[in-house]
C-alpha cells in the first residue's frame, strides 16, 4: 500500500502530510523520505521544543536515523516561537533535498499553502494583560469572522487573536484576508491527509499515552519540574500536566491516562474538523489501511 502510494507521487514536489495525533503520519513521512531521498520536516507546534521528546511523540532517535529530520526539538522550552518563525525556517529548507513536511498543526500548513498575514508584533504590556484574562473574556472580545476561523478551545490561538485585535484595531480575520501569496501555491506541492476515524484512533491514543508514561515520560516531567510553567506554550502540550500530576502524587497512572486520552481525543476531533474544512482537495488516505499494509 505504501509503495503504491509513493509510486503515484509527482516527482520533485514537496510532500505535505497532515493528520490527527496518533494517526501514523510520521511513519508514512519517513517511508516517503527514504524512498525519495528526501528529508522529514516537522509541522507540529509542540514538537519544536527541546524539552519533550516522549510526551509530544517526537520521532525517536532510531526513527531519526532512518532519514534526515528538521525542526524537531530545536527551540528552547521558554523561547518565543510563532507560525511566522516556523514559516521562515521551513521556507529555507524548500531549496534542499525533497522535503516531506508532516504534522498536525493546521495553521502551519495554512501559512505555507495559503499565505501568512504580516501582523505587527504584540506589545509586551498588552500580552501581559492578555495573560491575566479568562478565556471567556478573550472570546467575547473577538469579532465573529475571526472567531469562526480559530479553535475556541485553544488558549494560544484565542489569545493571539485578542492581542492582534487590541493592538491593531483590526480583527485577525481581516489581517488574514490581506495576505501575500503563499510560499507554496496549489500546484507546487502534494498534499496528503491521514483519514482517521474516531473508533480506530481512540484506542491508539489511549495505548500511546499509557506507553509514554511507562517509557520515560515521567523522567521528562521530573527533569522539567523546576522549570514547568503552564503559561508557556511548550508546557501546554497535551499530557504534560498529567505527567506532572503523576510525579507530584496528584494523579494515579490510570487517572493520567484517562485525562490525557480525553484531551487528546478532543484535540483530534478539532484537527479532523480543520482538515475537512481547509484540506478537502488534498489526497485523503485511510490510516487503518496504511497501518495494516
N, C-alpha and C positions, 0 to 999 in steps of 0.2 A: 504493500500500500504506500509506504513512504517513498520507496524507489520510484513507483509510478508517479507520485506527486512531483518529485524532484524532476523527473523527465519531462514534465509538462511546463516547467517554469521557463519563462522567456529568458534568454541568456543575458547576462551582464546587468540586468536591472537590480537595484536593491530590493530585498525581500523584507516586508514588514509583517510580523506575526503578532496579532493581538488575541487576547483570550482572558477569561476569568482566572483567578488564582486556582492553582492545583489542576489546571486543565491539560497539562502535558506540553505546553508551548515551548518551554526551554529545551526539552529533549528533541523536539522537532527542529528547533533552530540549530542545535549542534549538528544534527544529521545533515541539514541543508548546507551549513557552513563547511563541513568536512567534504561533502560531495562537490561543492563548487569552489573549494579553496578560498573560502571567504572568512569573515570574522563575525563573531556574535557581539551585538551591541545592545546594551541594556536600555529598556524603555519602561522601567518600573521605578517610581519615585522613592519607594522605601529602600530599594536595593543599592542606591547610590552611596549610602552612608557606610562608614568603616566599622561600625560597632555591632552590626547584627548580620552575620552570615547565615546562621541556622534559623533564627526567628523570622527572617524575611525570605527564607528559601532561596537565597542566592546560590548560584551553581557551586558545587563542591570543588575542591582542588582537583579531584580526579576528572570531573566534567570539564573544568577549565583547561586541563591538559589535552583534551581532545580537539580543541580548536581555539584560536586566539579569542579572548574576551576583552571588551572595553566598557568603561563607565560603570563598573561594578565596584562598590566599596572604596571609592576614590575620594569621598568627601568626608571631612571631619564631622563628628556627630553634632557639633554645635555651630557649624559653618552655615551661612545663608546659601540656599540653593533653590533656584526657581526654574520654571519651564523655560525661561529665556536662557539661563545658564546651560541647561541641557541642549537646547536647540543649537546654540553656538558650538558646543562640543561635538554633537553628532554631525553637524554640517561639515566640520573639519575632517571627519572620517569618511565622507562620501567619495573623496577622490582617491582613496586607497583600495585595498582588496575588497571584494564584493561584500557589502555589509548585510547582515541578517539581523534586523532590528526587532527585538522581541520584548514584550512586557504587557502589563495590564493597565497602565496609566493612559487613559483616553486623551487627556489634554496634551500629552507629549506627541502622540500621533496626530492630533488635530493641528498642533503648531507646525509640525513638519509638512503636512499634506494640505492644510487649509490656510496657513499663514498665522503669524503671531502679531498682535497689535503692539505698537511701540508706546507703551503706557509709562508715564513718568514714575520714578521711584516714590514710594510712600515715605513721608517724613517720619523719623523715629518717634516723635512725640505722638503722632496720630496712631502709629502701630501700638504704642504703649497703651493708649486709650482703648483701642480695639481689644487688646488682650484682657481687659477688665470687664468687658461687656458679655452678658449671656448670649447664647446663640439666638434666642427668640428676638432679642433686641436688634441684633445684626440683620436677621432675616426680614424683620418688619421694615427696616430702612431701605431695602433694595427695591429697585424698580421691577415691575412684573416681567419684562423681557429678560433682564439679567437672571432673575430667579428661575425662569423656565429653562435656562441653559446650564445651570450648575446643579451639583448634588447637594441638596439642602441638609443632608446629614454629615457632610464633610466640613468640619470646622475650618480647616485651612482655606478651602475654596470660598466658603461664605465670607470669612473674614477678609480675604483678599478683595472680593467684590465690594465689600463695605468700605474698605480703605480706598480703593480706586474712586468710588463714588464721592466719598467725603473729600478726598484730596484734589480731585479734578473737576467736580461738578457735573461729571458725565458718568452714566452707567457703564458697567463693564461690557454689556452687550453692544452699546454704541461704539465703544472703542474697538471691539472685535469686528464690527461691520466696516470700520475704517481701517482695513488691514492691507498690508503689502502682499503681493503674490507669494504663494508658498514656495519653499525650497524645492519640494518635490511635487510637481503637478500630477494630474490624474494618469498620464501616460508614462510617468517616469519611475514607477515602482510597481511591484507585485504585492498586493495586499491579501493577507490570509487571516481569517478569524476562526478560532477554535470554538466550534459549536458544542457546548457542554450542558446537557440537560440537568436540571436540578437533582433528579433521582439518581443520576450517575455521579454527579460531582460531590454531593453532600457526604457520602461515606469516605471519599478520598480526602476531603477536608478534615474530617474528624480523625482519620487514621494518621494524617500527616502531622497534625499538631501533637497528638499523643507521641508520635515518633520523635518530634523535635524535643519535647520535654525529656524524653529518655535518652536522647542522643547529643546532649551538650547545650541545649538552650538555657538550662538553669545556670550553667557555668558562665554563659554570656551575660546573663542577668546579674550574677554576682560581680562580674568584672566591671559592670556599668552602674552598680547600685549607688555608689557615692556620687556619681555624675548624673544620675537619672533626673530628668526634668520633663514632666508631662507637657510643658508649654512648648518644647522643641518639636519640630516636625519629625525628627529622627526617632523620638521617643513615643510617637503616636502610632507607630506601626502596630497592626493587629497582632496580639499575642504578647507584646512586651509587658503591658500592665498585668496580664495574667501570670506571666513568668515571675515578675516581681512579687506578685501576691503569694506565689508558692514559696519562694525563698524567704519571705518575711512572715510566713506562717498564717497568712490571712485566707489562703485558699488551699484546698486539697488538690491533688493531682487531677482528680476527675472533675472537680469544680472548675478548674482552669481550662481543661479540655472542653467542657460544656460551654463555658462562656466564650472562649475563643472561636469555637465552632459556630455558635450563633452569630457572632460578629462577622466572621469570615463569610458565612452563608449570605448574610445581608449585603455585604460588600460585593460578593459575586453577582447577586441579583442586580445591583446597581450597575455593575460592569456590563452585564448582558444587555440591560436596557440601553446603555450608552452605545454599545456596539451595534445594536439593531437600528438605532436612530441615525448614527453617523457613519456606519460602515456597511450599509446594506448592499452596496455594489462591490464589496470585496468578495473574495472566494471563501466560502464557508466550508470548513472541514469538520467532520464528526470526530470529536476527541476519542470517543469509545472505539471507533474503527482503527484509529492510529495506535491506541494503547494495546489492542489485541493483534496488531499486524505482525 
